[in-house]
Amino acid sequence: MTKSSLLVVAVLGFSLNTFAAEFKAGVVNLQKAIQATSAGKKAKTELEADFEKKKKELQKKEGDLKKMQEDIEKKKSVLSEEVLAKKQDEFREEMMKFQQVVQKNQGEIQKKEQELTQPILEKMKKIIEKMSKEKGYSMVLENTAMVLYVESAHDLTDEVVKAFEKEK
């Protein structure tokens, strides 16, 4: 190795060590943090209440459809082909309506979840930014399935929840 090559390697090594010493990263599990806040718990309770209400309505409709199908099965041997075909068409039509209602309800629940959690998330992002600046973090990542390992000292989730609750 020449002297210039050694110099380049030494400078690069020094630069990387300096960068590593100055670089500080943390992670936050946003889902866990949101669920741990009082606002998140309130949102979850509200969502669950809406979900249960919609679920009961769907279960009733599903029971009606099951009864309709059983009725067709019981009577199919005594019904004319024309009447049977009509009843089967009615059943298929009701089933399609039911599936549309299920999809609509899922969309409504997702929309409501977003409406309820968005303000919490916005406030949390501001708290994370403030905390990061105060504690000298260069970067804070969301702890997702893509993050394979994090030292517990770099997991800021509990600190973010505490700061969120203080800032009412």
Backbone as CSV, one residue per row, in Angstrom:
resi,resn,N_x,N_y,N_z,CA_x,CA_y,CA_z,C_x,C_y,C_z
1,MET,0.841,-1.173,0.000,0.000,0.000,0.000,0.886,1.235,0.000
2,THR,0.505,2.219,-0.781,1.291,3.449,-0.836,0.917,4.345,0.315
3,LYS,1.741,5.351,0.514,1.493,6.300,1.607,0.177,7.049,1.394
4,SER,-0.134,7.391,0.152,-1.373,8.124,-0.118,-2.601,7.254,0.152
5,SER,-2.496,5.954,-0.145,-3.607,5.039,0.125,-3.841,4.902,1.626
6,LEU,-2.759,4.805,2.376,-2.864,4.726,3.821,-3.492,5.996,4.393
7,LEU,-3.118,7.130,3.835,-3.658,8.406,4.286,-5.163,8.479,4.040
8,VAL,-5.608,8.034,2.859,-7.043,8.034,2.518,-7.805,7.121,3.481
9,VAL,-7.280,5.942,3.733,-7.938,5.003,4.649,-8.010,5.599,6.053
10,ALA,-6.942,6.220,6.502,-6.920,6.831,7.833,-7.928,7.964,7.936
11,VAL,-8.001,8.814,6.907,-8.945,9.944,6.914,-10.378,9.428,6.903
12,LEU,-10.655,8.437,6.059,-12.006,7.865,6.001,-12.385,7.232,7.336
13,GLY,-11.468,6.486,7.908,-11.726,5.869,9.204,-11.996,6.905,10.269
14,PHE,-11.227,7.959,10.293,-11.426,9.035,11.260,-12.770,9.727,11.028
15,SER,-13.093,9.972,9.756,-14.362,10.640,9.421,-15.555,9.797,9.852
16,LEU,-15.496,8.489,9.614,-16.593,7.613,10.011,-16.724,7.555,11.521
17,ASN,-15.600,7.523,12.230,-15.653,7.517,13.695,-16.254,8.819,14.219
18,THR,-15.891,9.933,13.613,-16.432,11.224,14.021,-17.930,11.272,13.737
19,PHE,-18.339,10.798,12.550,-19.747,10.774,12.181,-20.531,9.908,13.162
20,ALA,-19.992,8.724,13.470,-20.684,7.804,14.382,-20.799,8.406,15.776
21,ALA,-19.816,9.145,16.199,-19.857,9.757,17.524,-20.903,10.862,17.588
22,GLU,-21.140,11.559,16.484,-22.088,12.667,16.457,-23.500,12.214,16.104
23,PHE,-23.627,11.087,15.469,-24.922,10.609,15.010,-25.618,9.837,16.123
24,LYS,-26.847,10.229,16.406,-27.616,9.572,17.459,-29.017,9.320,16.908
25,ALA,-29.438,8.070,16.947,-30.751,7.706,16.408,-31.611,7.085,17.500
26,GLY,-32.891,7.299,17.381,-33.845,6.711,18.308,-35.024,6.150,17.540
27,VAL,-35.863,5.411,18.223,-37.069,4.866,17.608,-38.270,5.110,18.511
28,VAL,-39.428,5.170,17.887,-40.685,5.304,18.612,-41.685,4.350,17.980
29,ASN,-42.339,3.565,18.807,-43.423,2.711,18.349,-44.689,3.566,18.425
30,LEU,-45.051,4.183,17.285,-46.170,5.132,17.272,-47.487,4.471,17.647
31,GLN,-47.725,3.276,17.164,-48.993,2.608,17.484,-49.104,2.382,18.994
32,LYS,-48.041,1.886,19.583,-48.034,1.650,21.027,-48.185,2.972,21.782
33,ALA,-47.480,4.004,21.301,-47.531,5.311,21.958,-48.941,5.895,21.895
34,ILE,-49.569,5.830,20.751,-50.929,6.368,20.606,-51.879,5.628,21.535
35,GLN,-51.772,4.299,21.561,-52.663,3.497,22.400,-52.425,3.709,23.891
36,ALA,-51.235,4.172,24.247,-50.900,4.372,25.660,-51.351,5.727,26.193
37,THR,-51.680,6.657,25.303,-52.102,7.985,25.761,-53.583,7.964,26.133
38,SER,-53.983,8.897,26.974,-55.398,8.972,27.355,-56.255,9.319,26.132
39,ALA,-55.741,10.173,25.255,-56.478,10.520,24.034,-56.614,9.293,23.136
40,GLY,-55.566,8.491,23.050,-55.612,7.269,22.249,-56.581,6.249,22.818
41,LYS,-56.608,6.135,24.133,-57.541,5.202,24.787,-58.984,5.642,24.557
42,LYS,-59.208,6.957,24.617,-60.555,7.487,24.379,-60.973,7.204,22.932
43,ALA,-60.064,7.427,22.003,-60.349,7.173,20.585,-60.655,5.691,20.367
44,LYS,-59.878,4.826,21.009,-60.083,3.379,20.870,-61.457,2.985,21.406
45,THR,-61.842,3.530,22.540,-63.148,3.228,23.136,-64.269,3.667,22.200
46,GLU,-64.122,4.852,21.636,-65.135,5.368,20.704,-65.224,4.491,19.458
47,LEU,-64.070,4.102,18.931,-64.050,3.235,17.754,-64.677,1.874,18.047
48,GLU,-64.347,1.324,19.198,-64.899,0.024,19.565,-66.414,0.085,19.714
49,ALA,-66.919,1.184,20.258,-68.367,1.339,20.410,-69.043,1.386,19.038
50,ASP,-68.458,2.157,18.114,-69.001,2.220,16.746,-68.933,0.850,16.074
51,PHE,-67.798,0.183,16.261,-67.595,-1.129,15.652,-68.631,-2.123,16.169
52,GLU,-68.844,-2.137,17.474,-69.804,-3.080,18.066,-71.224,-2.816,17.558
53,LYS,-71.572,-1.541,17.423,-72.903,-1.184,16.926,-73.078,-1.714,15.491
54,LYS,-72.084,-1.464,14.658,-72.152,-1.921,13.266,-72.120,-3.451,13.189
55,LYS,-71.339,-4.061,14.078,-71.218,-5.520,14.105,-72.567,-6.160,14.433
56,LYS,-73.285,-5.586,15.399,-74.598,-6.131,15.775,-75.581,-6.035,14.609
57,GLU,-75.545,-4.895,13.913,-76.423,-4.723,12.752,-76.101,-5.765,11.682
58,LEU,-74.811,-5.974,11.450,-74.393,-6.937,10.430,-74.721,-8.367,10.839
59,GLN,-74.582,-8.668,12.110,-74.908,-10.018,12.577,-76.395,-10.305,12.394
60,LYS,-77.234,-9.298,12.633,-78.674,-9.489,12.426,-78.966,-9.757,10.953
61,LYS,-78.353,-8.941,10.096,-78.558,-9.105,8.659,-78.020,-10.452,8.190
62,GLU,-76.879,-10.865,8.743,-76.285,-12.150,8.387,-77.213,-13.295,8.819
63,GLY,-77.820,-13.159,9.986,-78.780,-14.157,10.462,-79.986,-14.239,9.551
64,ASP,-80.470,-13.081,9.103,-81.601,-13.052,8.170,-81.243,-13.757,6.859
65,LEU,-80.016,-13.522,6.390,-79.578,-14.156,5.140,-79.461,-15.674,5.305
66,LYS,-78.952,-16.096,6.442,-78.817,-17.532,6.705,-80.198,-18.187,6.728
67,LYS,-81.128,-17.501,7.390,-82.502,-18.009,7.476,-83.119,-18.097,6.069
68,MET,-82.857,-17.063,5.268,-83.379,-17.027,3.901,-82.814,-18.206,3.087
69,GLN,-81.508,-18.453,3.242,-80.865,-19.552,2.519,-81.419,-20.905,2.989
70,GLU,-81.583,-21.081,4.294,-82.127,-22.332,4.834,-83.557,-22.558,4.344
71,ASP,-84.312,-21.471,4.285,-85.694,-21.548,3.809,-85.733,-22.018,2.356
72,ILE,-84.827,-21.487,1.544,-84.763,-21.889,0.133,-84.398,-23.372,0.041
73,GLU,-83.414,-23.790,0.842,-82.974,-25.192,0.827,-84.113,-26.134,1.229
74,LYS,-84.889,-25.741,2.256,-85.976,-26.590,2.734,-87.079,-26.733,1.691
75,LYS,-87.364,-25.624,1.013,-88.521,-25.599,0.119,-88.178,-25.882,-1.338
76,LYS,-86.897,-26.068,-1.651,-86.535,-26.178,-3.057,-87.135,-27.401,-3.753
77,SER,-87.423,-28.436,-3.016,-88.006,-29.635,-3.642,-89.487,-29.452,-3.982
78,VAL,-90.160,-28.521,-3.300,-91.592,-28.312,-3.563,-91.858,-27.068,-4.408
79,LEU,-90.833,-26.242,-4.605,-91.018,-25.022,-5.397,-90.816,-25.312,-6.879
80,SER,-91.541,-24.570,-7.699,-91.327,-24.701,-9.138,-89.959,-24.110,-9.473
81,GLU,-89.433,-24.506,-10.618,-88.110,-24.003,-11.026,-88.111,-22.482,-11.105
82,GLU,-89.196,-21.933,-11.587,-89.302,-20.482,-11.760,-89.271,-19.768,-10.405
83,VAL,-90.047,-20.246,-9.452,-90.104,-19.643,-8.120,-88.759,-19.838,-7.404
84,LEU,-88.178,-21.019,-7.541,-86.881,-21.295,-6.926,-85.811,-20.354,-7.481
85,ALA,-85.796,-20.190,-8.788,-84.814,-19.295,-9.424,-85.006,-17.863,-8.930
86,LYS,-86.268,-17.465,-8.783,-86.567,-16.115,-8.298,-86.053,-15.933,-6.866
87,LYS,-86.318,-16.923,-6.025,-85.866,-16.843,-4.620,-84.339,-16.852,-4.535
88,GLN,-83.679,-17.648,-5.361,-82.219,-17.681,-5.379,-81.645,-16.341,-5.864
89,ASP,-82.294,-15.741,-6.845,-81.864,-14.414,-7.318,-82.019,-13.371,-6.217
90,GLU,-83.146,-13.445,-5.506,-83.371,-12.516,-4.394,-82.287,-12.690,-3.323
91,PHE,-81.965,-13.951,-3.042,-80.929,-14.233,-2.044,-79.581,-13.655,-2.487
92,ARG,-79.216,-13.889,-3.755,-77.936,-13.369,-4.271,-77.906,-11.839,-4.201
93,GLU,-79.023,-11.228,-4.520,-79.112,-9.763,-4.482,-78.943,-9.249,-3.039
94,GLU,-79.608,-9.913,-2.112,-79.474,-9.533,-0.699,-78.049,-9.764,-0.197
95,MET,-77.423,-10.842,-0.657,-76.043,-11.145,-0.268,-75.107,-10.054,-0.792
96,MET,-75.317,-9.608,-2.026,-74.483,-8.536,-2.592,-74.675,-7.241,-1.812
97,LYS,-75.916,-6.943,-1.447,-76.181,-5.747,-0.636,-75.459,-5.842,0.700
98,PHE,-75.508,-7.032,1.294,-74.844,-7.256,2.581,-73.339,-7.025,2.452
99,GLN,-72.731,-7.568,1.408,-71.290,-7.396,1.202,-70.938,-5.922,0.987
100,GLN,-71.797,-5.192,0.309,-71.561,-3.757,0.104,-71.628,-3.005,1.436
101,VAL,-72.580,-3.386,2.270,-72.702,-2.751,3.590,-71.465,-3.054,4.441
102,VAL,-70.977,-4.295,4.363,-69.771,-4.674,5.106,-68.600,-3.803,4.661
103,GLN,-68.411,-3.663,3.359,-67.321,-2.841,2.829,-67.491,-1.380,3.237
104,LYS,-68.708,-0.885,3.162,-68.981,0.503,3.545,-68.639,0.722,5.019
105,ASN,-69.059,-0.211,5.856,-68.779,-0.104,7.292,-67.282,-0.137,7.572
106,GLN,-66.561,-1.006,6.879,-65.106,-1.069,7.058,-64.477,0.268,6.688
107,GLY,-64.914,0.842,5.587,-64.405,2.139,5.155,-64.707,3.235,6.168
108,GLU,-65.924,3.213,6.711,-66.317,4.211,7.707,-65.485,4.087,8.981
109,ILE,-65.252,2.854,9.411,-64.445,2.631,10.621,-63.014,3.112,10.389
110,GLN,-62.444,2.779,9.233,-61.077,3.222,8.924,-61.000,4.752,8.868
111,LYS,-61.999,5.372,8.257,-62.026,6.834,8.159,-62.122,7.460,9.554
112,LYS,-63.002,6.905,10.369,-63.165,7.431,11.731,-61.883,7.242,12.540
113,GLU,-61.232,6.092,12.369,-59.970,5.844,13.080,-58.944,6.899,12.683
114,GLN,-58.873,7.183,11.408,-57.922,8.196,10.936,-58.289,9.575,11.491
115,GLU,-59.559,9.911,11.483,-60.000,11.210,12.014,-59.665,11.352,13.499
116,LEU,-59.814,10.266,14.243,-59.552,10.309,15.679,-58.062,10.292,16.015
117,THR,-57.275,9.561,15.220,-55.852,9.437,15.551,-54.975,10.507,14.910
118,GLN,-55.445,11.133,13.849,-54.613,12.131,13.158,-54.193,13.278,14.076
119,PRO,-55.097,13.888,14.841,-54.665,14.961,15.746,-53.669,14.470,16.808
120,ILE,-53.858,13.256,17.273,-52.934,12.677,18.260,-51.556,12.514,17.624
121,LEU,-51.550,11.999,16.416,-50.301,11.773,15.698,-49.572,13.090,15.411
122,GLU,-50.311,14.099,15.018,-49.700,15.406,14.738,-49.039,15.974,16.000
123,LYS,-49.751,15.905,17.103,-49.197,16.395,18.366,-47.968,15.565,18.754
124,MET,-48.051,14.268,18.549,-46.948,13.381,18.895,-45.708,13.698,18.055
125,LYS,-45.904,13.974,16.776,-44.779,14.310,15.902,-44.074,15.577,16.399
126,LYS,-44.844,16.565,16.835,-44.254,17.799,17.363,-43.448,17.512,18.634
127,ILE,-43.997,16.663,19.479,-43.303,16.294,20.717,-42.014,15.533,20.397
128,ILE,-42.072,14.634,19.436,-40.885,13.864,19.045,-39.811,14.795,18.490
129,GLU,-40.229,15.732,17.674,-39.265,16.686,17.109,-38.608,17.518,18.221
130,LYS,-39.409,18.014,19.122,-38.887,18.820,20.234,-37.931,17.985,21.092
131,MET,-38.358,16.779,21.441,-37.547,15.896,22.269,-36.236,15.545,21.567
132,SER,-36.308,15.305,20.265,-35.113,14.952,19.492,-34.092,16.075,19.519
133,LYS,-34.564,17.288,19.358,-33.661,18.445,19.377,-33.046,18.624,20.762
134,GLU,-33.866,18.490,21.795,-33.377,18.657,23.170,-32.350,17.596,23.553
135,LYS,-32.549,16.369,23.077,-31.679,15.265,23.481,-30.586,14.953,22.460
136,GLY,-30.530,15.739,21.385,-29.459,15.583,20.405,-29.592,14.388,19.474
137,TYR,-30.815,13.980,19.169,-31.002,12.883,18.224,-30.924,13.420,16.807
138,SER,-30.145,12.751,15.969,-30.035,13.119,14.559,-31.238,12.615,13.787
139,MET,-31.776,11.495,14.247,-32.875,10.865,13.531,-33.710,10.043,14.503
140,VAL,-35.034,10.084,14.300,-35.931,9.215,15.058,-36.788,8.483,14.036
141,LEU,-36.760,7.164,14.103,-37.511,6.317,13.175,-38.714,5.722,13.876
142,GLU,-39.703,5.369,13.066,-40.829,4.637,13.623,-40.405,3.186,13.750
143,ASN,-40.627,2.602,14.899,-40.239,1.219,15.142,-41.259,0.308,14.467
144,THR,-40.913,-0.157,13.300,-41.794,-1.024,12.519,-41.132,-2.381,12.350
145,ALA,-41.730,-3.206,11.541,-41.167,-4.528,11.273,-39.820,-4.421,10.558
146,MET,-39.544,-3.273,9.944,-38.284,-3.084,9.233,-37.119,-2.864,10.198
147,VAL,-37.408,-2.436,11.406,-36.364,-2.228,12.405,-36.149,-3.559,13.120
148,LEU,-34.980,-4.125,12.921,-34.728,-5.465,13.445,-34.249,-5.471,14.892
149,TYR,-33.499,-4.439,15.264,-32.975,-4.403,16.629,-32.795,-2.957,17.061
150,VAL,-33.132,-2.695,18.309,-32.925,-1.378,18.902,-32.573,-1.589,20.369
151,GLU,-31.495,-0.950,20.791,-31.176,-0.969,22.215,-32.289,-0.240,22.945
152,SER,-32.668,-0.731,24.088,-33.780,-0.117,24.812,-33.510,1.348,25.147
153,ALA,-32.247,1.718,25.274,-31.904,3.109,25.578,-32.292,4.048,24.437
154,HIS,-32.451,3.511,23.229,-32.807,4.329,22.065,-34.298,4.270,21.738
155,ASP,-35.059,3.508,22.501,-36.512,3.446,22.303,-37.140,4.574,23.114
156,LEU,-37.670,5.538,22.420,-38.207,6.750,23.050,-39.709,6.682,23.299
157,THR,-40.323,5.564,23.034,-41.787,5.440,23.099,-42.354,5.896,24.444
158,ASP,-41.833,5.369,25.536,-42.373,5.713,26.859,-42.174,7.197,27.181
159,GLU,-41.020,7.744,26.791,-40.761,9.167,27.023,-41.721,10.039,26.223
160,VAL,-42.010,9.619,24.998,-42.938,10.378,24.151,-44.336,10.369,24.772
161,VAL,-44.761,9.222,25.280,-46.084,9.123,25.918,-46.147,10.046,27.130
162,LYS,-45.111,10.037,27.965,-45.083,10.906,29.152,-45.141,12.371,28.755
163,ALA,-44.364,12.747,27.747,-44.348,14.146,27.291,-45.700,14.524,26.693
164,PHE,-46.326,13.575,25.982,-47.647,13.820,25.397,-48.678,14.100,26.477
165,GLU,-48.657,13.286,27.520,-49.626,13.431,28.603,-49.409,14.722,29.385
166,LYS,-48.172,15.164,29.491,-47.883,16.424,30.202,-48.396,17.622,29.422
167,GLU,-48.330,17.536,28.106,-48.671,18.658,27.220,-50.142,18.645,26.848
168,LYS,-50.992,18.934,27.769,-52.440,18.903,27.489,-52.964,20.261,27.108
